[in-house]
Amino acid sequence: MQKISLSFWFTVAGISMIACSRSPVSVYPDNPHYFYYKGKPLILITSDQHYGAVIDMDFDYAKYLNYLSASGLNLTRLYPGAMFEPPDKYLPGNPLGPLPGRQLLPWAKSGETGANELLAESGHPSYKYDLDRWNKEYFDRLKAYVELASEKNIIVEVAFFNGMYHDCWPLMPMFYNNNIQNIGKYDVRECGLFTSDDIRNQDVIRYQEAYIKKIATELNKFDNLIYDICDEPSLQGLPGGGLIFLPDSQVVPWISRMKDAFLEAELSLPKKHLLGQTVQNLSPDFSGESWCEWLPTEYVKPAGKALILDYKCGKPLVDVESNYYGMSLTENVYNYDAVRLEGWWFMLGGGAGIINLNGEFHRGQETGGGSTHSYIVPQRKILKDFMDSFELSGLSRFADFSGIPADGFCNVLAESGKQYALYIFHGSYESGWGAHFTPEHGNFRDTIAMNNIPAGKYLIRWIDPASGSVRKEEEVAWAGGKLMLETPVYNLDLAMSMKKH
């Protein structure tokens, strides 16, 4: 009897499709600029809480995830406990700054008192952490969060660390005054050592590695995960708002050790998840490393650099942090128009995902506020629907166009002769290292030259990104060459879909 391969029977029985649907988020094999999940290409678009949905015991994460899901968004981000903020830093109810004693962290409390008073609940002593014992209550909540997100088809991005700030370090379990192991013996002016390979951080590193391995192990069964080692590892925040930037010679070896800890943990586990590291923003660039399978970036200017410098690496790029809606991190007011502009601009520049950091999601208001409901989230959904209307397998950045006015920004994606996606808006960069776009309203009509467009019949739709309405639709029978596109009159921004039919 002829021997039939097992893979044949798996395929015939449809089991290969089932296995595919139960695999973690991966890179799309037909176009590595995007993700792949449950047998389909995937883009990730959201408006997000400030990363503390698990560590803040008073944040009702079920309300938050249910709202995201009902709104058609599919991404959230977590800091799982190695770095958090003082209570209500930046905004009241900030989930990354839980109220005193309401921090739920991976490590168990000891019976020894004397930790920072902001780690104690009202009326109770402040117990130090025992870094050799894990906190079951924390891991139960972490897994419940990821499981609910999975049920809602929401991807969870886990960022293990962030560059340290002087006001955060005295609260950290790895600060010597807060643990019974007496590790982390450096003061607030040296807090940046936390993300370095400095000799003074070696005792901390061993516990950082254990923390990564524990989380990777506990969450291994879930498919809806991507991981990120550290936000802004070169950054050290000083008293008074000053910053120091650590040299690559200290940061690179530390990131390598954290990367090794993650890979070692997953080596013996059944599922393998994507791991990334920030590019173009206060971090060495690991985009060429094989282990760095997706590329987090942040803010408008660094994200723009990433699109220019790192797109060629052929990996998904995700803008994981925007300006902070509700309290701008930059000089000018950060309004919902700016949120919309940066999202469309990045995604049509070749991005695989974008997060809008939104202060309207906070403790006690887990489903957001007025701007979130009326503008930010509905407009994010319009962007997601627009992107999902294209065949992602063939799309890539397209630069062969001209005619953009001096105060205009334009990005185009294309699959030559088949499909084109364009976004244009009027505005300027705000000054500053991260910045955001300052919108410019008016009555605009632009003529854009798209070069080397193959012959064919195309359906062109001009779409208002704020409302999703079609402003103009036309069929063009094109002979080939330079195609002049005249936009309808618009107030701020405009999107275009052009597909052969």
C-alpha positions as CSV (number, residue, x, y, z in Angstrom):
1,M,0.0,0.0,0.0
2,Q,1.3,3.4,-1.0
3,K,2.3,5.5,2.0
4,I,0.4,8.9,2.2
5,S,2.0,11.7,4.0
6,L,0.4,13.0,7.2
7,S,0.4,16.5,5.8
8,F,-1.8,15.3,2.9
9,W,-4.4,14.1,5.3
10,F,-4.2,17.3,7.3
11,T,-4.8,19.4,4.2
12,V,-7.7,17.2,3.0
13,A,-9.3,17.2,6.4
14,G,-8.9,21.0,6.7
15,I,-6.8,20.6,9.7
16,S,-4.1,22.7,8.2
17,M,-6.5,25.6,8.1
18,I,-7.4,25.0,11.7
19,A,-3.8,24.9,12.7
20,C,-3.2,28.1,10.8
21,S,-6.1,29.8,12.6
22,R,-4.5,28.8,15.9
23,S,-1.0,30.2,15.3
24,P,0.3,33.4,16.8
25,V,0.4,36.7,14.9
26,S,3.2,36.4,12.3
27,V,4.6,38.3,9.4
28,Y,2.5,38.1,6.2
29,P,4.4,35.8,3.9
30,D,3.0,37.5,0.8
31,N,4.0,41.0,2.0
32,P,6.3,41.3,5.0
33,H,5.3,44.9,5.6
34,Y,2.1,43.6,7.2
35,F,1.1,41.0,9.8
36,Y,-0.8,37.7,9.4
37,Y,-3.4,36.2,11.7
38,K,-6.0,33.5,11.5
39,G,-5.2,32.9,7.9
40,K,-5.5,36.5,6.8
41,P,-3.3,39.6,6.4
42,L,-3.7,42.0,9.3
43,I,-3.3,45.7,10.0
44,L,-3.5,47.0,13.6
45,I,-5.3,50.3,14.4
46,T,-6.5,51.6,17.8
47,S,-6.9,54.4,20.2
48,D,-5.4,53.2,23.5
49,Q,-5.3,53.6,27.2
50,H,-1.9,54.5,28.7
51,Y,-0.7,50.9,29.0
52,G,-1.6,50.2,32.6
53,A,-4.9,48.3,32.1
54,V,-3.5,45.3,34.0
55,I,-1.3,46.8,36.6
56,D,-4.0,49.3,37.8
57,M,-6.4,47.3,39.9
58,D,-9.0,50.0,39.6
59,F,-9.1,50.1,35.8
60,D,-12.1,48.1,34.5
61,Y,-10.3,46.5,31.5
62,A,-13.4,44.5,30.4
63,K,-15.3,47.8,29.7
64,Y,-12.3,49.1,27.8
65,L,-11.8,46.0,25.6
66,N,-15.5,45.6,25.0
67,Y,-15.6,49.2,23.8
68,L,-12.6,48.7,21.4
69,S,-14.2,45.6,20.0
70,A,-17.6,47.1,19.5
71,S,-15.9,50.1,17.7
72,G,-14.0,47.8,15.3
73,L,-10.5,48.4,16.6
74,N,-8.0,45.6,17.2
75,L,-4.9,46.6,19.2
76,T,-4.0,47.5,22.7
77,R,-0.6,47.9,24.4
78,L,0.6,46.8,27.9
79,Y,3.5,47.7,30.1
80,P,3.4,44.6,32.3
81,G,5.0,46.0,35.5
82,A,8.7,46.7,35.3
83,M,8.1,50.4,34.8
84,F,5.1,52.4,35.9
85,E,4.4,56.0,37.0
86,P,3.6,57.9,40.2
87,P,-0.2,58.1,40.9
88,D,-2.0,60.3,38.3
89,K,1.1,61.5,36.6
90,Y,0.2,63.5,33.5
91,L,-3.6,63.0,33.9
92,P,-6.0,62.1,36.7
93,G,-6.9,58.4,36.4
94,N,-3.9,57.6,34.2
95,P,-3.8,53.8,34.4
96,L,0.0,53.7,34.2
97,G,0.0,55.7,37.5
98,P,-2.3,53.7,39.8
99,L,-3.5,55.1,43.1
100,P,-1.2,54.4,46.1
101,G,-1.2,50.7,46.9
102,R,-3.3,49.8,43.9
103,Q,-0.4,48.7,41.8
104,L,-0.7,45.0,40.8
105,L,2.7,43.8,39.9
106,P,4.4,40.5,39.0
107,W,6.2,40.1,42.3
108,A,4.8,39.0,45.6
109,K,5.0,41.3,48.7
110,S,7.1,40.2,51.6
111,G,6.4,40.7,55.3
112,E,9.1,43.3,55.6
113,T,8.0,46.9,55.8
114,G,9.8,50.1,54.7
115,A,9.0,50.4,51.0
116,N,8.0,53.6,49.3
117,E,4.8,54.9,50.9
118,L,3.1,55.2,47.5
119,L,3.2,51.4,47.3
120,A,1.0,51.0,50.4
121,E,-2.8,51.1,50.5
122,S,-4.3,53.7,52.8
123,G,-4.1,52.6,56.4
124,H,-1.6,49.8,55.8
125,P,2.2,49.5,56.0
126,S,4.2,49.6,52.8
127,Y,5.7,46.1,52.4
128,K,8.8,45.4,50.3
129,Y,8.7,43.1,47.3
130,D,10.2,39.6,47.3
131,L,11.7,39.4,43.8
132,D,12.1,35.7,44.1
133,R,8.4,35.0,44.4
134,W,5.7,35.7,41.8
135,N,2.3,37.2,42.4
136,K,-0.4,34.8,41.4
137,E,-3.1,37.5,41.5
138,Y,-1.2,39.5,38.9
139,F,-0.7,36.7,36.5
140,D,-4.3,35.7,36.8
141,R,-5.4,39.2,35.8
142,L,-2.8,39.4,33.0
143,K,-3.9,36.1,31.5
144,A,-7.6,37.1,31.9
145,Y,-6.9,40.4,30.0
146,V,-5.1,38.7,27.1
147,E,-7.8,36.0,27.0
148,L,-10.6,38.5,26.8
149,A,-8.7,40.5,24.1
150,S,-8.3,37.2,22.2
151,E,-12.1,36.6,22.3
152,K,-12.6,40.1,20.9
153,N,-10.0,39.6,18.2
154,I,-7.8,42.3,19.7
155,I,-4.0,42.0,19.5
156,V,-2.0,42.8,22.6
157,E,1.4,44.3,22.3
158,V,3.5,43.7,25.4
159,A,6.3,46.2,25.9
160,F,8.5,44.8,28.7
161,F,10.3,48.0,29.7
162,N,10.6,51.8,29.2
163,G,13.6,54.1,29.7
164,M,13.5,55.2,33.4
165,Y,12.5,58.5,34.9
166,H,13.7,60.0,38.2
167,D,10.2,60.1,39.7
168,C,9.4,56.5,38.7
169,W,12.6,54.8,39.9
170,P,11.9,55.2,43.7
171,L,8.6,53.3,43.2
172,M,10.0,50.4,41.2
173,P,10.2,46.9,42.9
174,M,13.8,46.7,41.6
175,F,14.8,49.9,43.5
176,Y,16.8,48.8,46.5
177,N,14.5,50.3,49.1
178,N,11.5,48.4,47.8
179,N,12.9,44.8,47.7
180,I,14.2,42.4,50.3
181,Q,17.0,41.3,47.9
182,N,18.5,44.8,48.3
183,I,19.3,45.1,44.5
184,G,19.2,48.3,42.4
185,K,21.5,50.4,44.5
186,Y,21.6,53.6,42.5
187,D,19.8,56.9,43.0
188,V,17.4,58.9,41.0
189,R,20.1,60.8,39.1
190,E,21.4,57.5,37.8
191,C,18.0,55.9,37.1
192,G,18.9,55.4,33.4
193,L,21.2,52.5,34.4
194,F,18.0,50.4,34.6
195,T,18.2,49.9,30.8
196,S,22.0,49.5,30.6
197,D,24.7,46.8,30.9
198,D,26.5,49.0,33.5
199,I,28.3,47.1,36.3
200,R,26.0,48.8,38.8
201,N,22.9,47.2,37.1
202,Q,24.1,43.6,37.0
203,D,22.1,42.4,40.0
204,V,19.0,44.0,38.5
205,I,19.6,42.4,35.1
206,R,19.2,38.9,36.5
207,Y,15.7,39.8,37.8
208,Q,14.8,41.6,34.5
209,E,15.7,38.4,32.6
210,A,13.6,36.3,35.0
211,Y,10.7,38.8,34.6
212,I,10.8,38.4,30.8
213,K,11.0,34.7,30.9
214,K,8.1,34.4,33.4
215,I,5.7,36.6,31.3
216,A,6.7,34.9,28.1
217,T,6.0,31.5,29.7
218,E,2.7,32.4,31.3
219,L,1.3,33.9,28.1
220,N,2.7,31.4,25.6
221,K,-0.6,29.7,24.9
222,F,-2.1,32.9,23.5
223,D,-1.9,33.7,19.8
224,N,-3.0,37.4,20.0
225,L,0.4,38.7,21.1
226,I,3.4,40.6,19.8
227,Y,6.3,41.6,22.0
228,D,8.5,44.7,22.3
229,I,11.6,44.8,24.5
230,C,11.9,48.4,25.5
231,D,10.5,51.9,24.7
232,E,13.2,54.6,24.6
233,P,15.9,52.6,26.3
234,S,18.6,55.3,25.8
235,L,16.5,57.8,27.8
236,Q,17.1,58.8,31.4
237,G,14.6,61.4,32.8
238,L,16.1,63.7,35.4
239,P,14.7,65.9,38.1
240,G,13.4,69.2,36.7
241,G,12.6,67.6,33.3
242,G,16.1,67.3,32.0
243,L,17.1,64.3,30.0
244,I,20.3,62.3,29.6
245,F,20.9,59.9,26.7
246,L,22.8,56.7,27.4
247,P,25.5,55.6,24.9
248,D,24.9,52.6,22.6
249,S,27.8,50.9,24.2
250,Q,25.7,50.5,27.4
251,V,22.3,50.0,25.8
252,V,23.1,47.5,23.0
253,P,24.4,44.8,25.4
254,W,21.4,45.2,27.7
255,I,18.9,44.8,24.9
256,S,20.8,41.8,23.6
257,R,20.5,40.2,27.0
258,M,16.8,40.9,27.2
259,K,16.3,39.5,23.7
260,D,18.2,36.4,24.6
261,A,16.0,35.9,27.7
262,F,12.9,36.0,25.6
263,L,14.2,33.7,22.9
264,E,15.5,31.2,25.5
265,A,12.1,31.2,27.2
266,E,10.2,30.5,24.0
267,L,12.8,27.9,22.7
268,S,11.2,25.1,24.8
269,L,7.7,26.4,24.5
270,P,5.2,25.4,21.8
271,K,4.4,28.8,20.4
272,K,6.8,31.4,18.9
273,H,5.8,35.1,19.0
274,L,7.1,38.1,17.2
275,L,9.7,40.2,19.0
276,G,10.6,43.8,18.1
277,Q,12.6,46.8,19.3
278,T,12.0,50.5,18.8
279,V,13.6,52.2,15.8
280,Q,14.5,55.9,15.2
281,N,13.5,57.1,18.7
282,L,16.0,57.0,21.6
283,S,17.1,53.4,20.8
284,P,19.8,51.8,18.8
285,D,18.4,50.5,15.5
286,F,18.2,46.7,15.4
287,S,16.0,46.6,12.3
288,G,18.6,44.5,10.4
289,E,18.7,41.8,13.0
290,S,16.8,38.6,12.3
291,W,15.4,38.4,15.8
292,C,13.8,41.8,15.4
293,E,10.8,40.7,13.4
294,W,8.6,43.8,13.6
295,L,9.6,47.5,14.1
296,P,7.9,49.7,16.7
297,T,8.3,53.4,16.2
298,E,6.9,56.5,17.9
299,Y,5.6,60.0,17.3
300,V,5.4,61.8,14.0
301,K,9.0,62.8,13.2
302,P,10.7,59.5,14.4
303,A,7.9,57.5,12.6
304,G,8.6,59.5,9.4
305,K,12.3,58.6,9.7
306,A,11.4,55.0,10.2
307,L,9.3,54.9,7.0
308,I,12.2,56.4,5.1
309,L,15.1,54.5,6.7
310,D,13.6,51.2,7.9
311,Y,10.9,50.3,5.4
312,K,13.5,48.7,3.1
313,C,14.1,46.0,5.8
314,G,10.8,44.4,4.8
315,K,9.2,44.2,8.3
316,P,6.0,45.5,9.8
317,L,6.3,49.0,11.1
318,V,3.9,50.1,13.9
319,D,3.6,53.6,15.4
320,V,3.1,52.4,19.0
321,E,2.8,55.8,20.7
322,S,1.5,59.2,19.6
323,N,1.3,62.5,21.3
324,Y,-0.8,62.1,24.5
325,Y,-4.4,63.2,23.7
326,G,-5.8,65.2,26.6
327,M,-2.5,66.7,27.6
328,S,-0.2,67.5,24.7
329,L,3.4,66.6,25.2
330,T,4.3,69.4,22.7
331,E,3.6,73.1,22.6
332,N,0.6,73.3,20.4
333,V,-2.9,72.0,21.2
334,Y,-3.1,68.3,20.1
335,N,-6.7,68.0,18.8
336,Y,-8.6,65.2,17.1
337,D,-7.8,66.5,13.7
338,A,-4.1,66.0,14.4
339,V,-4.9,62.5,15.6
340,R,-6.6,61.7,12.3
341,L,-3.8,63.2,10.2
342,E,-1.0,61.3,11.8
343,G,-2.9,58.0,11.5
344,W,-3.8,58.3,7.8
345,W,-0.3,59.7,7.0
346,F,1.5,56.8,8.7
347,M,-0.7,54.0,7.4
348,L,-0.6,55.3,3.8
349,G,3.1,55.7,4.2
350,G,3.5,52.0,4.6
351,G,2.8,51.4,8.2
352,A,1.3,48.1,9.5
353,G,-0.4,49.6,12.6
354,I,-0.9,52.7,14.7
355,I,-1.8,53.5,18.3
356,N,-3.3,56.8,19.4
357,L,-2.3,57.4,23.1
358,N,-5.6,58.7,24.5
359,G,-6.0,60.2,27.9
360,E,-9.8,60.0,27.6
361,F,-9.4,56.4,28.5
362,H,-8.7,56.4,32.2
363,R,-9.6,54.9,35.5
364,G,-13.3,55.4,36.0
365,Q,-13.8,56.3,32.3
366,E,-12.7,53.1,30.5
367,T,-14.8,53.7,27.5
368,G,-13.4,57.2,26.7
369,G,-14.9,60.7,26.6
370,G,-16.6,63.0,24.1
371,S,-13.9,63.4,21.6
372,T,-13.2,59.7,21.6
373,H,-16.8,58.8,20.9
374,S,-17.5,61.5,18.4
375,Y,-14.3,61.8,16.5
376,I,-11.2,59.8,17.4
377,V,-12.5,56.2,17.4
378,P,-15.1,56.5,14.6
379,Q,-12.3,58.1,12.4
380,R,-9.9,55.3,13.4
381,K,-12.5,52.8,12.2
382,I,-12.9,54.7,8.9
383,L,-9.1,54.4,8.4
384,K,-9.2,50.7,9.2
385,D,-12.0,50.0,6.8
386,F,-10.2,52.0,4.1
387,M,-7.0,50.0,4.5
388,D,-9.0,46.7,4.7
389,S,-10.6,47.5,1.3
390,F,-7.2,46.9,-0.4
391,E,-5.4,43.6,-1.2
392,L,-2.4,44.0,1.1
393,S,-0.4,41.4,-0.6
394,G,0.6,43.8,-3.4
395,L,0.8,47.1,-1.7
396,S,4.1,49.0,-1.2
397,R,5.2,52.6,-0.8
398,F,4.9,54.6,-4.1
399,A,6.9,57.8,-4.6
400,D,6.5,58.5,-8.3
401,F,4.2,61.5,-7.9
402,S,4.4,65.3,-7.8
403,G,2.4,68.4,-7.5
404,I,2.1,68.5,-3.7
405,P,1.8,72.1,-2.5
406,A,4.4,73.6,-0.1
407,D,2.1,73.2,2.9
408,G,0.9,69.7,1.9
409,F,1.8,66.2,2.9
410,C,1.1,63.2,0.7
411,N,1.7,59.5,1.0
412,V,0.8,56.9,-1.6
413,L,0.6,53.1,-1.6
414,A,0.4,51.2,-4.8
415,E,0.3,47.9,-6.7
416,S,1.3,49.0,-10.1
417,G,-1.6,48.8,-12.6
418,K,-4.0,47.4,-10.0
419,Q,-4.6,49.5,-7.0
420,Y,-3.5,52.9,-5.5
421,A,-4.2,54.5,-2.2
422,L,-3.4,58.2,-1.6
423,Y,-3.7,60.5,1.3
424,I,-3.1,64.3,1.3
425,F,-3.5,67.0,3.9
426,H,-2.4,70.6,4.6
427,G,-0.5,71.6,7.7
428,S,3.0,71.8,9.2
429,Y,5.3,70.0,11.6
430,E,5.3,71.5,15.1
431,S,8.9,72.1,16.3
432,G,10.4,69.6,18.6
433,W,12.0,66.1,18.4
434,G,8.8,64.1,18.3
435,A,6.3,66.8,17.3
436,H,3.0,66.3,15.7
437,F,1.2,67.8,12.7
438,T,-0.5,71.2,13.1
439,P,-3.5,71.1,10.8
440,E,-4.2,74.0,8.4
441,H,-7.8,74.4,7.4
442,G,-8.9,76.1,4.2
443,N,-10.5,75.5,0.8
444,F,-8.1,73.4,-1.2
445,R,-8.1,71.9,-4.6
446,D,-4.8,70.2,-5.7
447,T,-3.6,68.6,-8.9
448,I,-1.4,65.6,-8.3
449,A,0.6,63.9,-11.1
450,M,0.9,60.2,-10.8
451,N,3.7,59.0,-13.1
452,N,4.0,55.7,-15.0
453,I,0.5,54.5,-14.4
454,P,-0.2,51.5,-16.7
455,A,-3.0,51.5,-19.2
456,G,-6.4,50.3,-18.0
457,K,-9.8,51.3,-16.8
458,Y,-9.8,52.6,-13.2
459,L,-12.5,53.5,-10.7
460,I,-11.4,56.5,-8.6
461,R,-13.1,57.5,-5.4
462,W,-12.2,60.6,-3.3
463,I,-13.1,60.0,0.3
464,D,-13.5,62.4,3.3
465,P,-11.3,60.7,6.0
466,A,-13.3,62.5,8.8
467,S,-16.7,61.1,7.8
468,G,-15.9,58.3,5.4
469,S,-18.2,59.8,2.8
470,V,-17.4,59.6,-1.0
471,R,-16.8,63.1,-2.2
472,K,-16.3,62.3,-5.9
473,E,-16.3,59.1,-8.0
474,E,-15.3,58.7,-11.6
475,E,-14.2,56.0,-14.1
476,V,-11.1,56.7,-16.1
477,A,-10.1,54.8,-19.2
478,W,-6.3,55.4,-19.2
479,A,-3.9,55.0,-22.1
480,G,-0.9,54.8,-19.8
481,G,1.7,57.3,-18.6
482,K,1.4,60.4,-16.4
483,L,-2.1,60.6,-14.8
484,M,-3.2,64.0,-13.6
485,L,-5.6,63.7,-10.7
486,E,-7.6,66.8,-9.7
487,T,-9.0,66.6,-6.2
488,P,-12.4,67.9,-5.3
489,V,-12.4,70.9,-3.0
490,Y,-11.6,69.9,0.6
491,N,-11.1,71.5,3.9
492,L,-8.1,69.8,5.5
493,D,-7.4,66.2,4.3
494,L,-8.6,63.8,1.6
495,A,-8.1,60.2,0.7
496,M,-8.3,58.5,-2.7
497,S,-8.8,54.9,-3.8
498,M,-8.0,54.0,-7.4
499,K,-8.5,50.5,-8.5
500,K,-8.5,48.8,-11.9
501,H,-11.8,47.2,-12.9
